[in-house]
């Protein structure tokens, strides 16, 4: 991650969000000041990662689908912002190891457990966030973003950050443990929309 470029990009996006989308963020006091952190958020738009990044007081690194890194200019920009590629067509062990290594350095990883945009809220969440939490011991912060699906119509955009969670099952967690905890995480994420007055 290029820290100076990240700070510059974050400021520019924050300014645009405030001017054109009446951006609001709450719950920043819930973000641990240091230590490994996974920010787990609902996913409704391609606009979600930069919006969540602006709301977070700490720099956030994302996994991004590997096809994006082949796009001229965009690929370079997202690398400068710290993103790393993941192949969603298979179990990408390399991307998982990169995520664990990042967390072991005490950084912040942004993840969308549903794995794809989910405007209806009916897509079943994957177990990646729970598995990463189990392997790294990282704290997990639920987040909810609203309004990004209407960004082209300049709808109001808001983010709320919830209270931190810990994965209590440990590194030897079974698949059913991961599934149970993932369900709890997603319940926490979608409960946050009540604080935004979102539907």
C-alpha positions in Angstrom: 0.0 0.0 0.0 1.2 3.5 -0.9 0.2 5.3 2.3 0.4 8.8 0.7 -1.7 7.8 -2.3 -4.2 6.1 0.0 -4.6 9.2 2.1 -5.0 11.4 -1.0 -7.5 9.1 -2.6 -9.5 8.8 0.7 -9.7 12.5 1.0 -10.9 13.0 -2.6 -13.5 10.3 -2.2 -14.7 11.7 1.1 -15.1 15.1 -0.4 -17.1 13.8 -3.4 -19.3 11.7 -1.1 -20.0 14.6 1.1 -20.8 17.0 -1.8 -22.8 14.8 -4.1 -24.2 12.0 -1.9 -24.7 13.7 1.5 -22.5 11.0 3.0 -22.8 10.1 6.7 -20.8 7.6 8.8 -21.3 6.5 12.4 -19.8 4.0 14.8 -16.2 5.0 14.3 -15.7 4.8 18.0 -16.2 1.0 17.7 -13.0 0.6 15.6 -10.0 -0.7 17.6 -7.1 1.7 17.2 -4.6 -1.1 16.6 -4.3 -4.8 16.0 -5.6 -7.2 13.3 -9.1 -6.4 12.2 -11.5 -7.8 9.7 -14.3 -5.4 8.5 -17.2 -7.5 7.3 -19.8 -5.6 5.3 -22.9 -6.2 3.2 -22.4 -5.8 -0.5 -24.8 -4.0 -2.9 -22.6 -2.0 -5.3 -19.1 -1.6 -6.8 -19.1 1.6 -4.8 -19.0 -0.2 -1.5 -15.2 -0.7 -1.0 -14.3 3.0 -1.4 -17.3 4.1 0.7 -16.4 1.7 3.5 -12.8 2.8 3.2 -13.8 6.4 3.8 -15.8 5.5 6.8 -13.0 3.6 8.5 -10.5 5.7 10.4 -7.8 3.1 9.6 -6.5 2.1 6.2 -8.4 -0.9 4.7 -7.0 -3.5 2.3 -9.3 -5.5 0.1 -9.2 -8.7 -1.9 -10.4 -7.9 -5.4 -11.3 -10.2 -8.3 -8.1 -10.8 -10.3 -9.7 -9.6 -13.6 -9.6 -6.0 -12.2 -5.8 -6.1 -12.1 -5.7 -6.6 -15.9 -7.5 -3.3 -16.6 -5.1 -0.5 -17.6 -4.8 2.2 -14.9 -7.4 0.7 -12.6 -5.1 -2.3 -11.9 -2.3 -0.1 -10.9 -4.5 2.2 -8.8 -6.0 -0.6 -6.7 -2.5 -2.0 -6.2 -1.4 1.4 -4.8 -4.4 1.3 -2.5 -3.2 -2.1 -1.2 -5.6 -4.5 -2.9 -4.5 -8.0 -3.9 -6.0 -10.4 -6.4 -8.3 -13.4 -5.7 -9.5 -15.9 -8.2 -13.2 -16.4 -7.2 -13.6 -19.4 -9.6 -11.7 -21.7 -7.3 -10.4 -21.9 -3.7 -7.5 -19.4 -4.0 -5.0 -20.6 -1.4 -2.5 -17.8 -2.3 -5.1 -15.1 -1.7 -6.1 -16.7 1.6 -2.4 -16.8 2.7 -1.9 -13.2 1.7 -5.0 -12.2 3.8 -3.7 -14.1 6.9 -0.2 -12.6 6.5 -1.8 -9.1 6.3 -3.8 -9.7 9.5 -0.7 -11.1 11.3 0.9 -7.8 10.6 -1.9 -6.1 12.5 -3.6 -4.5 9.5 -7.2 -4.1 8.5 -8.8 -6.4 5.9 -12.1 -5.5 4.3 -14.3 -8.4 3.3 -17.8 -8.8 1.9 -18.9 -12.2 3.2 -21.6 -12.7 0.6 -18.9 -12.8 -2.0 -20.8 -10.9 -4.6 -23.2 -8.0 -4.9 -26.4 -8.9 -3.0 -29.1 -6.2 -3.5 -31.9 -8.5 -2.3 -30.1 -9.7 0.8 -30.9 -13.3 -0.1 -27.4 -14.5 -1.1 -26.0 -17.0 1.4 -22.8 -15.7 3.0 -19.6 -17.7 2.5 -17.4 -18.9 5.4 -14.3 -16.8 4.5 -14.6 -14.2 7.2 -15.0 -16.8 10.0 -12.2 -18.9 8.6 -9.8 -15.9 8.5 -10.8 -14.9 12.0 -10.2 -18.4 13.2 -6.7 -18.6 11.6 -5.5 -15.1 12.5 -7.2 -14.4 15.8 -8.4 -11.1 14.3 -11.2 -9.1 15.7 -14.2 -8.8 13.3 -16.1 -5.5 12.9 -19.6 -5.7 11.3 -20.5 -2.8 9.0 -23.5 -1.9 6.9 -23.5 0.4 3.9 -26.7 2.0 2.5 -27.4 3.9 -0.7 -24.5 2.9 -2.9 -26.8 1.0 -5.3 -28.4 4.4 -6.1 -25.1 6.2 -6.5 -25.8 7.2 -10.1 -28.9 9.0 -9.0 -27.1 10.8 -6.2 -29.0 9.0 -3.4 -27.9 9.5 0.1 -25.1 7.2 1.1 -24.4 6.1 4.7 -22.3 3.7 6.7 -22.6 2.4 10.2 -19.9 0.5 12.0 -21.0 -2.0 14.7 -19.5 -3.4 17.8 -16.4 -5.7 17.4 -16.9 -9.4 17.6 -14.5 -12.3 18.4 -14.5 -15.7 16.9 -14.9 -17.9 19.9 -14.3 -21.4 18.4 -10.5 -21.2 17.8 -8.3 -22.6 15.1 -9.8 -26.1 15.4 -13.3 -24.9 14.5 -15.4 -27.3 12.6 -17.4 -26.4 9.5 -20.6 -26.2 11.5 -18.9 -23.8 13.9 -17.8 -21.6 11.0 -21.4 -21.7 9.6 -23.0 -20.8 12.9 -20.7 -17.9 13.5 -21.1 -16.6 10.0 -24.9 -16.6 10.5 -24.4 -14.6 13.7 -22.1 -12.2 11.9 -24.6 -11.6 9.0 -27.4 -11.0 11.5 -25.3 -8.4 13.2 -24.5 -6.7 9.9 -28.1 -6.5 8.8 -29.3 -5.4 12.2 -27.2 -2.3 11.7 -29.5 -1.0 9.0 -32.0 -0.1 11.7 -29.6 2.6 12.9 -29.7 4.1 9.4 -33.4 3.9 8.9 -32.7 1.7 5.9 -35.3 -0.7 4.4 
